[in-house]
């Protein structure tokens, strides 16, 4: 992504991380999305998209921002990351982590 932007535009001015998933993609419909019902694969998917994606994107962009001596990084989180949401435990945890990472 960073290389594509540099190739197309010659520089990178802003990084916006705004991807996100929530819920229990592999659960049976009607399963309450409580922590005890979260499959490890679902947890991993949410963490990979919501947190690891932010980490990898920032890590890829920061060297170019340092070289240019100018940057903007905007990481989008959620109110779930500040107060938690009972039925979205993985999402809330990942968005809290994005706030801390930022």
Biopython code that builds the backbone (N, CA, C, O; Angstrom):
import numpy as np
from Bio.PDB.StructureBuilder import StructureBuilder

atoms = [
    (1, "UNK", "N", (0.821, -1.184, 0.000)),
    (1, "UNK", "CA", (0.000, 0.000, 0.000)),
    (1, "UNK", "C", (0.873, 1.259, 0.000)),
    (1, "UNK", "O", (0.636, 2.183, -0.778)),
    (2, "UNK", "N", (1.875, 1.289, 0.872)),
    (2, "UNK", "CA", (2.763, 2.445, 0.946)),
    (2, "UNK", "C", (3.555, 2.575, -0.347)),
    (2, "UNK", "O", (3.670, 3.666, -0.906)),
    (3, "UNK", "N", (4.091, 1.478, -0.809)),
    (3, "UNK", "CA", (4.862, 1.512, -2.055)),
    (3, "UNK", "C", (3.990, 1.950, -3.233)),
    (3, "UNK", "O", (4.450, 2.696, -4.097)),
    (4, "UNK", "N", (2.752, 1.498, -3.272)),
    (4, "UNK", "CA", (1.846, 1.892, -4.354)),
    (4, "UNK", "C", (1.566, 3.390, -4.320)),
    (4, "UNK", "O", (1.525, 4.035, -5.368)),
    (5, "UNK", "N", (1.376, 3.940, -3.144)),
    (5, "UNK", "CA", (1.145, 5.387, -3.022)),
    (5, "UNK", "C", (2.380, 6.169, -3.446)),
    (5, "UNK", "O", (2.273, 7.170, -4.154)),
    (6, "UNK", "N", (3.536, 5.722, -3.019)),
    (6, "UNK", "CA", (4.780, 6.404, -3.395)),
    (6, "UNK", "C", (5.015, 6.324, -4.900)),
    (6, "UNK", "O", (5.450, 7.295, -5.519)),
    (7, "UNK", "N", (4.731, 5.181, -5.477)),
    (7, "UNK", "CA", (4.898, 5.009, -6.912)),
    (7, "UNK", "C", (3.943, 5.906, -7.693)),
    (7, "UNK", "O", (4.328, 6.507, -8.696)),
    (8, "UNK", "N", (2.709, 5.994, -7.233)),
    (8, "UNK", "CA", (1.696, 6.773, -7.950)),
    (8, "UNK", "C", (1.851, 8.276, -7.745)),
    (8, "UNK", "O", (1.631, 9.057, -8.671)),
    (9, "UNK", "N", (2.230, 8.685, -6.526)),
    (9, "UNK", "CA", (2.202, 10.110, -6.190)),
    (9, "UNK", "C", (3.558, 10.708, -5.822)),
    (9, "UNK", "O", (3.683, 11.927, -5.698)),
    (10, "UNK", "N", (4.562, 9.871, -5.649)),
    (10, "UNK", "CA", (5.896, 10.367, -5.349)),
    (10, "UNK", "C", (6.139, 10.692, -3.886)),
    (10, "UNK", "O", (7.278, 10.954, -3.500)),
    (11, "UNK", "N", (5.113, 10.681, -3.074)),
    (11, "UNK", "CA", (5.263, 10.923, -1.643)),
    (11, "UNK", "C", (4.029, 10.409, -0.913)),
    (11, "UNK", "O", (3.021, 10.049, -1.521)),
    (12, "UNK", "N", (4.143, 10.389, 0.390)),
    (12, "UNK", "CA", (3.041, 9.947, 1.226)),
    (12, "UNK", "C", (2.815, 11.032, 2.266)),
    (12, "UNK", "O", (3.698, 11.313, 3.076)),
    (13, "UNK", "N", (1.648, 11.637, 2.246)),
    (13, "UNK", "CA", (1.371, 12.743, 3.157)),
    (13, "UNK", "C", (0.504, 12.352, 4.342)),
    (13, "UNK", "O", (0.677, 12.894, 5.434)),
    (14, "UNK", "N", (-0.413, 11.433, 4.154)),
    (14, "UNK", "CA", (-1.357, 11.079, 5.210)),
    (14, "UNK", "C", (-1.659, 9.590, 5.159)),
    (14, "UNK", "O", (-1.808, 9.004, 4.087)),
    (15, "UNK", "N", (-1.745, 8.996, 6.331)),
    (15, "UNK", "CA", (-2.177, 7.612, 6.465)),
    (15, "UNK", "C", (-3.449, 7.616, 7.299)),
    (15, "UNK", "O", (-3.462, 8.154, 8.406)),
    (16, "UNK", "N", (-4.513, 7.022, 6.782)),
    (16, "UNK", "CA", (-5.758, 6.876, 7.524)),
    (16, "UNK", "C", (-6.041, 5.384, 7.664)),
    (16, "UNK", "O", (-6.197, 4.674, 6.670)),
    (17, "UNK", "N", (-6.103, 4.923, 8.896)),
    (17, "UNK", "CA", (-6.441, 3.525, 9.170)),
    (17, "UNK", "C", (-7.883, 3.491, 9.650)),
    (17, "UNK", "O", (-8.196, 3.961, 10.745)),
    (18, "UNK", "N", (-8.770, 2.925, 8.812)),
    (18, "UNK", "CA", (-10.194, 2.989, 9.091)),
    (18, "UNK", "C", (-10.900, 1.669, 8.814)),
    (18, "UNK", "O", (-12.108, 1.662, 8.579)),
    (19, "UNK", "N", (-10.190, 0.571, 8.834)),
    (19, "UNK", "CA", (-10.826, -0.728, 8.616)),
    (19, "UNK", "C", (-11.354, -1.260, 9.941)),
    (19, "UNK", "O", (-10.835, -0.919, 11.004)),
    (20, "UNK", "N", (-12.378, -2.090, 9.878)),
    (20, "UNK", "CA", (-12.870, -2.666, 11.115)),
    (20, "UNK", "C", (-13.876, -3.774, 10.870)),
    (20, "UNK", "O", (-14.663, -3.735, 9.924)),
    (21, "UNK", "N", (-13.828, -4.760, 11.750)),
    (21, "UNK", "CA", (-14.816, -5.832, 11.769)),
    (21, "UNK", "C", (-15.235, -6.048, 13.216)),
    (21, "UNK", "O", (-14.511, -5.688, 14.145)),
    (22, "UNK", "N", (-16.411, -6.640, 13.399)),
    (22, "UNK", "CA", (-16.872, -6.955, 14.745)),
    (22, "UNK", "C", (-17.701, -8.229, 14.688)),
    (22, "UNK", "O", (-17.884, -8.806, 13.616)),
    (23, "UNK", "N", (-18.190, -8.657, 15.806)),
    (23, "UNK", "CA", (-19.125, -9.772, 15.830)),
    (23, "UNK", "C", (-18.483, -11.142, 15.822)),
    (23, "UNK", "O", (-17.300, -11.299, 16.125)),
    (24, "UNK", "N", (-19.284, -12.121, 15.472)),
    (24, "UNK", "CA", (-18.886, -13.526, 15.477)),
    (24, "UNK", "C", (-19.154, -14.139, 14.112)),
    (24, "UNK", "O", (-20.165, -14.819, 13.939)),
    (25, "UNK", "N", (-18.280, -13.919, 13.143)),
    (25, "UNK", "CA", (-18.572, -14.392, 11.792)),
    (25, "UNK", "C", (-18.818, -15.892, 11.681)),
    (25, "UNK", "O", (-19.591, -16.317, 10.822)),
    (26, "UNK", "N", (-18.188, -16.703, 12.521)),
    (26, "UNK", "CA", (-18.367, -18.150, 12.358)),
    (26, "UNK", "C", (-19.451, -18.726, 13.268)),
    (26, "UNK", "O", (-19.704, -19.930, 13.228)),
    (27, "UNK", "N", (-20.094, -17.893, 14.084)),
    (27, "UNK", "CA", (-21.116, -18.392, 15.012)),
    (27, "UNK", "C", (-22.423, -18.694, 14.280)),
    (27, "UNK", "O", (-22.724, -18.119, 13.234)),
    (28, "UNK", "N", (-23.177, -19.603, 14.859)),
    (28, "UNK", "CA", (-24.523, -19.879, 14.347)),
    (28, "UNK", "C", (-25.394, -18.656, 14.573)),
    (28, "UNK", "O", (-25.267, -17.988, 15.600)),
    (29, "UNK", "N", (-26.279, -18.351, 13.628)),
    (29, "UNK", "CA", (-27.199, -17.236, 13.854)),
    (29, "UNK", "C", (-27.976, -17.452, 15.151)),
    (29, "UNK", "O", (-28.392, -18.569, 15.456)),
    (30, "UNK", "N", (-28.161, -16.398, 15.890)),
    (30, "UNK", "CA", (-28.881, -16.491, 17.156)),
    (30, "UNK", "C", (-27.985, -16.721, 18.353)),
    (30, "UNK", "O", (-28.442, -16.641, 19.493)),
    (31, "UNK", "N", (-26.688, -17.012, 18.110)),
    (31, "UNK", "CA", (-25.758, -17.184, 19.220)),
    (31, "UNK", "C", (-25.454, -15.825, 19.825)),
    (31, "UNK", "O", (-25.019, -14.920, 19.112)),
    (32, "UNK", "N", (-25.672, -15.658, 21.128)),
    (32, "UNK", "CA", (-25.346, -14.358, 21.732)),
    (32, "UNK", "C", (-23.850, -14.075, 21.607)),
    (32, "UNK", "O", (-23.035, -14.942, 21.925)),
    (33, "UNK", "N", (-23.477, -12.888, 21.154)),
    (33, "UNK", "CA", (-22.062, -12.578, 20.947)),
    (33, "UNK", "C", (-21.350, -12.236, 22.257)),
    (33, "UNK", "O", (-20.755, -11.166, 22.386)),
    (34, "UNK", "N", (-21.416, -13.146, 23.218)),
    (34, "UNK", "CA", (-20.744, -12.976, 24.505)),
    (34, "UNK", "C", (-19.340, -13.553, 24.425)),
    (34, "UNK", "O", (-19.037, -14.352, 23.539)),
    (35, "UNK", "N", (-18.500, -13.152, 25.341)),
    (35, "UNK", "CA", (-17.103, -13.583, 25.314)),
    (35, "UNK", "C", (-16.968, -15.100, 25.255)),
    (35, "UNK", "O", (-16.121, -15.616, 24.526)),
    (36, "UNK", "N", (-17.792, -15.818, 26.014)),
    (36, "UNK", "CA", (-17.663, -17.272, 26.039)),
    (36, "UNK", "C", (-18.083, -17.934, 24.730)),
    (36, "UNK", "O", (-17.838, -19.123, 24.526)),
    (37, "UNK", "N", (-18.710, -17.171, 23.848)),
    (37, "UNK", "CA", (-19.115, -17.707, 22.548)),
    (37, "UNK", "C", (-18.173, -17.312, 21.411)),
    (37, "UNK", "O", (-18.388, -17.703, 20.264)),
    (38, "UNK", "N", (-17.150, -16.552, 21.718)),
    (38, "UNK", "CA", (-16.214, -16.101, 20.689)),
    (38, "UNK", "C", (-15.229, -17.232, 20.378)),
    (38, "UNK", "O", (-14.509, -17.701, 21.260)),
    (39, "UNK", "N", (-15.210, -17.653, 19.136)),
    (39, "UNK", "CA", (-14.233, -18.658, 18.693)),
    (39, "UNK", "C", (-12.874, -17.980, 18.528)),
    (39, "UNK", "O", (-12.797, -16.791, 18.218)),
    (40, "UNK", "N", (-11.822, -18.735, 18.734)),
    (40, "UNK", "CA", (-10.483, -18.169, 18.601)),
    (40, "UNK", "C", (-10.247, -17.605, 17.205)),
    (40, "UNK", "O", (-9.596, -16.570, 17.059)),
    (41, "UNK", "N", (-10.763, -18.266, 16.188)),
    (41, "UNK", "CA", (-10.596, -17.771, 14.814)),
    (41, "UNK", "C", (-11.281, -16.417, 14.621)),
    (41, "UNK", "O", (-10.762, -15.550, 13.918)),
    (42, "UNK", "N", (-12.450, -16.237, 15.246)),
    (42, "UNK", "CA", (-13.139, -14.949, 15.164)),
    (42, "UNK", "C", (-12.340, -13.865, 15.896)),
    (42, "UNK", "O", (-12.172, -12.754, 15.395)),
    (43, "UNK", "N", (-11.856, -14.210, 17.084)),
    (43, "UNK", "CA", (-11.025, -13.272, 17.857)),
    (43, "UNK", "C", (-9.821, -12.844, 17.017)),
    (43, "UNK", "O", (-9.517, -11.656, 16.912)),
    (44, "UNK", "N", (-9.147, -13.819, 16.425)),
    (44, "UNK", "CA", (-7.961, -13.520, 15.613)),
    (44, "UNK", "C", (-8.299, -12.629, 14.424)),
    (44, "UNK", "O", (-7.548, -11.706, 14.109)),
    (45, "UNK", "N", (-9.424, -12.898, 13.759)),
    (45, "UNK", "CA", (-9.825, -12.078, 12.619)),
    (45, "UNK", "C", (-10.039, -10.627, 13.048)),
    (45, "UNK", "O", (-9.545, -9.705, 12.398)),
    (46, "UNK", "N", (-10.773, -10.429, 14.139)),
    (46, "UNK", "CA", (-11.036, -9.071, 14.615)),
    (46, "UNK", "C", (-9.728, -8.375, 14.988)),
    (46, "UNK", "O", (-9.524, -7.218, 14.622)),
    (47, "UNK", "N", (-8.847, -9.055, 15.705)),
    (47, "UNK", "CA", (-7.569, -8.454, 16.096)),
    (47, "UNK", "C", (-6.691, -8.176, 14.875)),
    (47, "UNK", "O", (-6.020, -7.146, 14.816)),
    (48, "UNK", "N", (-6.692, -9.082, 13.913)),
    (48, "UNK", "CA", (-5.880, -8.886, 12.707)),
    (48, "UNK", "C", (-6.331, -7.656, 11.921)),
    (48, "UNK", "O", (-5.505, -6.849, 11.497)),
    (49, "UNK", "N", (-7.625, -7.520, 11.732)),
    (49, "UNK", "CA", (-8.124, -6.388, 10.946)),
    (49, "UNK", "C", (-8.039, -5.091, 11.749)),
    (49, "UNK", "O", (-7.493, -4.095, 11.276)),
    (50, "UNK", "N", (-8.583, -5.112, 12.966)),
    (50, "UNK", "CA", (-8.742, -3.878, 13.727)),
    (50, "UNK", "C", (-7.460, -3.364, 14.356)),
    (50, "UNK", "O", (-7.268, -2.151, 14.444)),
    (51, "UNK", "N", (-6.583, -4.246, 14.792)),
    (51, "UNK", "CA", (-5.360, -3.811, 15.479)),
    (51, "UNK", "C", (-4.098, -4.069, 14.658)),
    (51, "UNK", "O", (-3.295, -3.160, 14.446)),
    (52, "UNK", "N", (-3.928, -5.280, 14.207)),
    (52, "UNK", "CA", (-2.712, -5.604, 13.458)),
    (52, "UNK", "C", (-2.633, -4.810, 12.158)),
    (52, "UNK", "O", (-1.544, -4.423, 11.734)),
    (53, "UNK", "N", (-3.773, -4.567, 11.526)),
    (53, "UNK", "CA", (-3.786, -3.751, 10.313)),
    (53, "UNK", "C", (-3.281, -2.342, 10.568)),
    (53, "UNK", "O", (-2.536, -1.793, 9.756)),
    (54, "UNK", "N", (-3.680, -1.747, 11.698)),
    (54, "UNK", "CA", (-3.209, -0.415, 12.075)),
    (54, "UNK", "C", (-1.704, -0.458, 12.330)),
    (54, "UNK", "O", (-0.953, 0.378, 11.829)),
    (55, "UNK", "N", (-1.277, -1.448, 13.118)),
    (55, "UNK", "CA", (0.146, -1.591, 13.425)),
    (55, "UNK", "C", (0.988, -1.726, 12.156)),
    (55, "UNK", "O", (1.976, -1.011, 11.985)),
    (56, "UNK", "N", (0.600, -2.640, 11.270)),
    (56, "UNK", "CA", (1.391, -2.861, 10.061)),
    (56, "UNK", "C", (1.392, -1.642, 9.141)),
    (56, "UNK", "O", (2.415, -1.313, 8.542)),
    (57, "UNK", "N", (0.262, -0.984, 9.034)),
    (57, "UNK", "CA", (0.182, 0.210, 8.182)),
    (57, "UNK", "C", (1.068, 1.326, 8.717)),
    (57, "UNK", "O", (1.822, 1.944, 7.965)),
    (58, "UNK", "N", (0.975, 1.578, 10.003)),
    (58, "UNK", "CA", (1.817, 2.626, 10.609)),
    (58, "UNK", "C", (3.297, 2.281, 10.490)),
    (58, "UNK", "O", (4.117, 3.129, 10.139)),
    (59, "UNK", "N", (3.627, 1.029, 10.785)),
    (59, "UNK", "CA", (5.026, 0.603, 10.713)),
    (59, "UNK", "C", (5.583, 0.760, 9.299)),
    (59, "UNK", "O", (6.759, 1.081, 9.129)),
    (60, "UNK", "N", (4.752, 0.537, 8.292)),
    (60, "UNK", "CA", (5.204, 0.671, 6.906)),
    (60, "UNK", "C", (5.354, 2.132, 6.503)),
    (60, "UNK", "O", (6.238, 2.469, 5.715)),
    (61, "UNK", "N", (4.507, 2.995, 7.031)),
    (61, "UNK", "CA", (4.516, 4.408, 6.617)),
    (61, "UNK", "C", (5.519, 5.259, 7.381)),
    (61, "UNK", "O", (6.069, 6.208, 6.823)),
    (62, "UNK", "N", (5.763, 4.943, 8.628)),
    (62, "UNK", "CA", (6.595, 5.806, 9.478)),
    (62, "UNK", "C", (7.988, 6.064, 8.910)),
    (62, "UNK", "O", (8.441, 7.207, 8.972)),
    (63, "UNK", "N", (8.696, 5.079, 8.362)),
    (63, "UNK", "CA", (10.019, 5.396, 7.807)),
    (63, "UNK", "C", (9.979, 6.483, 6.723)),
    (63, "UNK", "O", (10.877, 7.322, 6.653)),
    (64, "UNK", "N", (8.949, 6.467, 5.889)),
    (64, "UNK", "CA", (8.826, 7.489, 4.848)),
    (64, "UNK", "C", (8.456, 8.836, 5.443)),
    (64, "UNK", "O", (8.934, 9.875, 4.986)),
    (65, "UNK", "N", (7.613, 8.822, 6.451)),
    (65, "UNK", "CA", (7.260, 10.073, 7.127)),
    (65, "UNK", "C", (8.487, 10.688, 7.785)),
    (65, "UNK", "O", (8.674, 11.903, 7.724)),
    (66, "UNK", "N", (9.317, 9.877, 8.407)),
    (66, "UNK", "CA", (10.548, 10.396, 9.033)),
    (66, "UNK", "C", (11.478, 10.992, 7.985)),
    (66, "UNK", "O", (12.071, 12.050, 8.196)),
    (67, "UNK", "N", (11.600, 10.309, 6.862)),
    (67, "UNK", "CA", (12.448, 10.796, 5.778)),
    (67, "UNK", "C", (11.927, 12.123, 5.226)),
    (67, "UNK", "O", (12.714, 13.022, 4.932)),
    (68, "UNK", "N", (10.637, 12.248, 5.088)),
    (68, "UNK", "CA", (10.022, 13.467, 4.557)),
    (68, "UNK", "C", (9.937, 14.576, 5.601)),
    (68, "UNK", "O", (9.772, 15.747, 5.258)),
    (69, "UNK", "N", (10.051, 14.206, 6.878)),
    (69, "UNK", "CA", (9.931, 15.147, 7.998)),
    (69, "UNK", "C", (8.562, 15.820, 8.037)),
    (69, "UNK", "O", (8.423, 16.961, 8.476)),
    (70, "UNK", "N", (7.578, 15.097, 7.576)),
    (70, "UNK", "CA", (6.205, 15.592, 7.630)),
    (70, "UNK", "C", (5.265, 14.393, 7.531)),
    (70, "UNK", "O", (5.467, 13.492, 6.716)),
    (71, "UNK", "N", (4.244, 14.399, 8.369)),
    (71, "UNK", "CA", (3.342, 13.257, 8.350)),
    (71, "UNK", "C", (2.023, 13.595, 9.016)),
    (71, "UNK", "O", (1.897, 14.573, 9.753)),
    (72, "UNK", "N", (1.061, 12.762, 8.732)),
    (72, "UNK", "CA", (-0.234, 12.753, 9.405)),
    (72, "UNK", "C", (-0.685, 11.302, 9.459)),
    (72, "UNK", "O", (-0.781, 10.632, 8.431)),
    (73, "UNK", "N", (-0.957, 10.826, 10.660)),
    (73, "UNK", "CA", (-1.521, 9.492, 10.829)),
    (73, "UNK", "C", (-2.835, 9.658, 11.576)),
    (73, "UNK", "O", (-2.886, 10.249, 12.655)),
    (74, "UNK", "N", (-3.884, 9.131, 10.987)),
    (74, "UNK", "CA", (-5.208, 9.190, 11.590)),
    (74, "UNK", "C", (-5.682, 7.751, 11.760)),
    (74, "UNK", "O", (-5.935, 7.050, 10.780)),
    (75, "UNK", "N", (-5.799, 7.326, 12.997)),
    (75, "UNK", "CA", (-6.279, 5.983, 13.297)),
    (75, "UNK", "C", (-7.701, 6.093, 13.835)),
    (75, "UNK", "O", (-7.944, 6.752, 14.847)),
    (76, "UNK", "N", (-8.626, 5.449, 13.159)),
    (76, "UNK", "CA", (-10.021, 5.483, 13.557)),
    (76, "UNK", "C", (-10.272, 4.335, 14.531)),
    (76, "UNK", "O", (-9.966, 3.181, 14.233)),
    (77, "UNK", "N", (-10.824, 4.654, 15.678)),
    (77, "UNK", "CA", (-11.166, 3.645, 16.668)),
    (77, "UNK", "C", (-12.683, 3.601, 16.805)),
    (77, "UNK", "O", (-13.400, 3.629, 15.804)),
    (78, "UNK", "N", (-13.167, 3.535, 18.020)),
    (78, "UNK", "CA", (-14.611, 3.426, 18.252)),
    (78, "UNK", "C", (-14.902, 3.784, 19.696)),
    (78, "UNK", "O", (-14.033, 3.677, 20.561)),
    (79, "UNK", "N", (-16.112, 4.203, 19.947)),
    (79, "UNK", "CA", (-16.532, 4.419, 21.334)),
    (79, "UNK", "C", (-16.412, 3.105, 22.111)),
    (79, "UNK", "O", (-16.236, 3.120, 23.329)),
    (80, "UNK", "N", (-16.505, 1.989, 21.425)),
    (80, "UNK", "CA", (-16.344, 0.678, 22.076)),
    (80, "UNK", "C", (-14.971, 0.541, 22.711)),
    (80, "UNK", "O", (-14.817, -0.181, 23.695)),
    (81, "UNK", "N", (-13.980, 1.216, 22.168)),
    (81, "UNK", "CA", (-12.637, 1.165, 22.721)),
    (81, "UNK", "C", (-12.467, 1.988, 23.978)),
    (81, "UNK", "O", (-11.494, 1.804, 24.709)),
    (82, "UNK", "N", (-13.388, 2.885, 24.242)),
    (82, "UNK", "CA", (-13.309, 3.734, 25.434)),
    (82, "UNK", "C", (-14.195, 3.227, 26.569)),
    (82, "UNK", "O", (-13.887, 3.443, 27.741)),
    (83, "UNK", "N", (-15.287, 2.558, 26.230)),
    (83, "UNK", "CA", (-16.188, 2.121, 27.287)),
    (83, "UNK", "C", (-16.569, 0.646, 27.189)),
    (83, "UNK", "O", (-17.237, 0.123, 28.080)),
    (84, "UNK", "N", (-16.164, -0.015, 26.145)),
    (84, "UNK", "CA", (-16.517, -1.420, 25.974)),
    (84, "UNK", "C", (-17.969, -1.585, 25.563)),
    (84, "UNK", "O", (-18.807, -0.724, 25.827)),
    (85, "UNK", "N", (-18.246, -2.679, 24.929)),
    (85, "UNK", "CA", (-19.612, -3.015, 24.543)),
    (85, "UNK", "C", (-19.807, -4.486, 24.879)),
    (85, "UNK", "O", (-19.054, -5.346, 24.422)),
    (86, "UNK", "N", (-20.807, -4.758, 25.668)),
    (86, "UNK", "CA", (-21.043, -6.102, 26.197)),
    (86, "UNK", "C", (-21.072, -7.178, 25.118)),
    (86, "UNK", "O", (-20.526, -8.264, 25.313)),
    (87, "UNK", "N", (-21.698, -6.890, 23.990)),
    (87, "UNK", "CA", (-21.866, -7.912, 22.968)),
    (87, "UNK", "C", (-20.824, -7.853, 21.854)),
    (87, "UNK", "O", (-20.977, -8.523, 20.833)),
    (88, "UNK", "N", (-19.778, -7.070, 22.035)),
    (88, "UNK", "CA", (-18.692, -7.015, 21.050)),
    (88, "UNK", "C", (-17.342, -7.041, 21.771)),
    (88, "UNK", "O", (-16.572, -6.087, 21.664)),
    (89, "UNK", "N", (-17.046, -8.115, 22.501)),
    (89, "UNK", "CA", (-15.825, -8.115, 23.313)),
    (89, "UNK", "C", (-14.534, -8.017, 22.502)),
    (89, "UNK", "O", (-13.623, -7.285, 22.888)),
    (90, "UNK", "N", (-14.443, -8.728, 21.405)),
    (90, "UNK", "CA", (-13.216, -8.668, 20.603)),
    (90, "UNK", "C", (-13.057, -7.299, 19.954)),
    (90, "UNK", "O", (-11.964, -6.734, 19.928)),
    (91, "UNK", "N", (-14.149, -6.780, 19.437)),
    (91, "UNK", "CA", (-14.110, -5.458, 18.811)),
    (91, "UNK", "C", (-13.717, -4.394, 19.830)),
    (91, "UNK", "O", (-12.860, -3.557, 19.549)),
    (92, "UNK", "N", (-14.333, -4.419, 21.007)),
    (92, "UNK", "CA", (-14.022, -3.427, 22.036)),
    (92, "UNK", "C", (-12.559, -3.518, 22.457)),
    (92, "UNK", "O", (-11.892, -2.493, 22.600)),
    (93, "UNK", "N", (-12.060, -4.717, 22.655)),
    (93, "UNK", "CA", (-10.669, -4.894, 23.056)),
    (93, "UNK", "C", (-9.717, -4.397, 21.971)),
    (93, "UNK", "O", (-8.718, -3.743, 22.271)),
    (94, "UNK", "N", (-10.023, -4.702, 20.716)),
    (94, "UNK", "CA", (-9.144, -4.284, 19.622)),
    (94, "UNK", "C", (-9.153, -2.770, 19.447)),
    (94, "UNK", "O", (-8.114, -2.172, 19.168)),
    (95, "UNK", "N", (-10.315, -2.149, 19.608)),
    (95, "UNK", "CA", (-10.396, -0.691, 19.443)),
    (95, "UNK", "C", (-9.746, 0.038, 20.614)),
    (95, "UNK", "O", (-9.187, 1.119, 20.429)),
    (96, "UNK", "N", (-9.809, -0.540, 21.831)),
    (96, "UNK", "CA", (-9.068, 0.022, 22.973)),
    (96, "UNK", "C", (-7.567, -0.053, 22.697)),
    (96, "UNK", "O", (-6.818, 0.871, 23.017)),
    (97, "UNK", "N", (-7.148, -1.147, 22.110)),
    (97, "UNK", "CA", (-5.735, -1.308, 21.773)),
    (97, "UNK", "C", (-5.299, -0.298, 20.707)),
    (97, "UNK", "O", (-4.179, 0.210, 20.761)),
    (98, "UNK", "N", (-6.167, -0.005, 19.747)),
    (98, "UNK", "CA", (-5.846, 1.007, 18.736)),
    (98, "UNK", "C", (-5.658, 2.378, 19.405)),
    (98, "UNK", "O", (-4.753, 3.128, 19.040)),
    (99, "UNK", "N", (-6.511, 2.700, 20.378)),
    (99, "UNK", "CA", (-6.361, 3.966, 21.095)),
    (99, "UNK", "C", (-5.010, 3.988, 21.802)),
    (99, "UNK", "O", (-4.294, 4.987, 21.729)),
    (100, "UNK", "N", (-4.656, 2.917, 22.476)),
    (100, "UNK", "CA", (-3.377, 2.862, 23.176)),
    (100, "UNK", "C", (-2.198, 2.917, 22.219)),
    (100, "UNK", "O", (-1.208, 3.598, 22.487)),
    (101, "UNK", "N", (-2.299, 2.209, 21.114)),
    (101, "UNK", "CA", (-1.227, 2.223, 20.114)),
    (101, "UNK", "C", (-1.025, 3.626, 19.549)),
    (101, "UNK", "O", (0.105, 4.070, 19.345)),
    (102, "UNK", "N", (-2.128, 4.309, 19.304)),
    (102, "UNK", "CA", (-2.063, 5.655, 18.740)),
    (102, "UNK", "C", (-1.425, 6.605, 19.728)),
    (102, "UNK", "O", (-1.279, 7.792, 19.437)),
]
sb = StructureBuilder()
sb.init_structure("model")
sb.init_model(0)
sb.init_chain("A")
sb.init_seg("    ")
for serial, (resi, resn, name, xyz) in enumerate(atoms, 1):
    if name == "N":
        sb.init_residue(resn, " ", resi, " ")
    sb.init_atom(name, np.array(xyz, "f"), 0.0, 1.0, " ", f" {name:<3s}", serial, name[0])
structure = sb.get_structure()
